[in-house]
């Protein structure tokens, strides 16, 4: 259950239904997991609104941002890209084709391996992602503005603990 000062939310209603219908079942994990899932869905909606202002979907923003944050010359091997973005090679090929057709990335021969290609931001892709990431960060600041700095720091620390537990190799 949330802190007493927190108004009831949709997850509280679900928990109450389960407590009524299955009082024998400990549904307490549904609280934090349900809230994380609901927050993720609501956050994604707000993030997508900003990406749409630039004609981008989430995955397009993510791929361009990955190339941008890799540093000049904003170029990565496709295998590095798809492992960073956690997608399959087939999905990556489809996405590269779309971004290449839009003029935001180019495929270049890999000077270190003649059998492979590299993916690089074009000048148009660099200009677009620089504008989009500025708007994205401003949007994230707006989204989190209602929360106190100490609460955000505590939330971030707790989420880091959860992420570490979920990513632990022994828990698969």
Secondary structure, DSSP 8 states (H G I E B T S, - for coil): ---TTS---HHHHHHHHHHHH-TTS--THHHHHHHHHHHHHHHHHHHHHHHHTTT--HHHHHHHHHHHHT-TTTEEEHHHHHHHHT--HHHHHHHHHHHHHTTSEEEEEETTEEEEEEEEE-HHHHHHHHHHHHHHHHHHHHHHTTS-HHHHHHHHHHHHHHHHHHH-GGG-
